Amino acid sequence: MGRSDETVRSWSRKHRPLAERFWEKVEVRAPHECWQWLASTKEGGYGKIADDDGRIQLAHRIAYRLVFGDLSPGLVVCHRCDNPGCVNPQHLFVGTQAENLRDMRNKRRDNPPRGSRHPKARLDEALVARVRADVRSHRRIAKDYGIGKSTVGMIKAGVTWTHV
């Protein structure tokens, strides 16, 4: 039986500040170079680390927060270098998710390629625009353009070719 005045000891490691834990997992190089995250990563190569509350966070978001401060709600941290494992604060910028996706498309990093750039594409953006504008029945449009009726339906419903 233990004494009531005994203190409970924790056998876990002493808590270390996030900044200390973070930067020891980074290969810091020249300011213009990518600083690669050396620890655990998610699918796609993005680094991850537990914050002070034990929640898993993306490493590039933590890098930005440690250097520039907290983010406003609804903003994401984007990479100028397009290297998911890079945590160099000089390579990071803040934007909305829509801006991040636009940046990705502008740099032609969308995967798989969209529209007529996809290797299996049988249509192009001009044809899709004509299909979308055509007011005739799906059956008639499909027959005239040599495509399936369901393809016409998905184009018109905005399920496919959403970028057009």
C-alpha positions in Angstrom: 0.0 0.0 0.0 1.3 3.4 -0.9 1.4 6.5 1.3 -1.2 9.1 0.6 1.4 11.9 0.5 3.4 10.2 -2.3 3.6 12.1 -5.6 2.8 10.2 -8.8 5.8 10.0 -11.0 5.5 9.9 -14.8 7.9 7.5 -16.5 7.4 9.3 -19.8 10.1 11.5 -21.4 10.2 15.1 -20.3 8.1 17.3 -22.5 10.2 19.2 -25.0 9.1 22.3 -26.9 7.7 21.8 -30.4 10.3 24.1 -32.0 13.1 22.0 -30.5 11.5 18.7 -31.6 10.7 20.1 -35.0 14.0 21.6 -36.2 16.0 18.5 -35.2 14.1 16.6 -37.9 14.9 19.1 -40.7 17.9 19.1 -43.0 18.6 22.8 -43.0 20.5 24.0 -46.0 21.1 27.3 -47.8 18.2 29.7 -47.7 17.3 29.2 -51.4 17.4 25.4 -51.2 14.6 23.0 -50.0 14.9 22.1 -46.3 13.9 18.4 -46.3 11.8 16.9 -43.6 13.6 13.9 -42.3 11.0 12.2 -40.0 7.7 10.6 -40.5 5.7 11.5 -43.7 2.1 11.0 -45.0 1.2 9.5 -48.3 2.4 12.0 -50.9 5.6 13.0 -49.0 4.2 15.6 -46.7 6.0 15.6 -43.3 4.0 15.1 -40.1 4.7 15.8 -36.4 2.6 15.8 -33.2 2.0 19.3 -31.9 2.0 20.2 -28.2 -1.5 18.7 -27.8 -0.5 15.4 -29.4 -2.4 16.1 -32.6 -0.7 15.2 -35.8 0.0 18.2 -38.0 1.6 18.8 -41.4 5.3 19.7 -41.0 5.2 22.6 -43.5 2.3 24.2 -41.6 4.3 23.9 -38.3 7.4 25.4 -40.0 5.3 28.4 -41.2 3.7 28.8 -37.8 7.0 28.7 -35.9 8.5 31.4 -38.1 5.6 33.6 -39.1 2.9 32.9 -36.4 -0.5 31.4 -36.5 -2.7 31.1 -39.6 -6.0 32.7 -40.0 -8.9 30.2 -40.2 -9.5 28.9 -43.7 -6.0 29.5 -45.0 -3.5 26.8 -46.1 0.3 26.8 -46.4 1.4 26.3 -50.0 4.9 25.4 -51.4 6.6 27.7 -54.0 9.0 24.8 -54.7 6.3 22.1 -55.1 8.3 19.8 -52.9 5.9 18.3 -50.4 8.7 17.4 -48.0 10.2 20.9 -47.9 9.8 22.9 -44.7 11.9 25.9 -45.7 9.8 28.9 -44.5 11.1 30.9 -47.5 9.5 28.4 -49.8 6.1 28.6 -48.1 3.3 31.0 -48.6 -0.3 31.3 -47.4 -3.4 31.2 -49.5 -6.9 29.7 -49.7 -7.5 26.1 -50.7 -8.9 27.5 -54.0 -5.7 29.5 -54.6 -3.6 26.4 -53.8 -5.5 24.3 -56.3 -5.2 27.0 -58.9 -1.4 27.2 -58.3 -1.2 23.5 -58.7 -3.1 23.5 -62.0 -1.1 26.5 -63.3 2.1 24.6 -62.6 0.6 21.5 -64.3 1.0 19.4 -61.2 -2.6 18.2 -61.1 -2.5 14.4 -61.0 -3.7 12.8 -63.1 -3.6 15.4 -65.8 -7.0 17.0 -66.5 -9.0 17.2 -69.7 -7.3 16.7 -73.1 -3.9 16.4 -71.4 -4.9 13.1 -69.9 -3.4 10.3 -71.9 -6.7 8.4 -72.2 -8.8 11.5 -73.1 -11.0 11.0 -76.2 -12.5 14.5 -76.1 -11.1 18.0 -75.9 -12.2 21.1 -74.1 -13.8 22.7 -77.3 -16.0 19.6 -77.9 -17.0 19.5 -74.2 -18.0 23.2 -74.3 -20.2 22.4 -77.4 -21.8 19.4 -75.7 -22.5 21.5 -72.6 -24.1 24.3 -74.7 -26.2 21.9 -76.9 -29.8 21.8 -75.8 -30.9 18.7 -77.7 -31.5 15.3 -76.1 -28.6 13.4 -74.7 -29.2 10.6 -77.2 -29.1 13.0 -80.2 -25.9 14.8 -78.9 -24.2 11.4 -78.2 -25.0 10.2 -81.7 -23.9 13.3 -83.5 -20.6 13.6 -81.6 -19.9 9.8 -81.5 -19.8 9.6 -77.7 -21.9 7.7 -75.1 -25.2 9.0 -73.8 -23.9 8.6 -70.2 -20.8 10.7 -71.1 -23.1 13.5 -72.3 -25.1 13.2 -69.1 -21.9 13.4 -66.9 -20.6 16.4 -68.8 -23.8 18.3 -68.6 -24.2 17.5 -64.9 -20.7 18.7 -64.1 -19.5 15.4 -62.9 -16.7 15.2 -65.5 -14.7 17.9 -67.3 -15.4 20.3 -64.4 -12.6 22.6 -65.4 -14.3 23.5 -68.7 
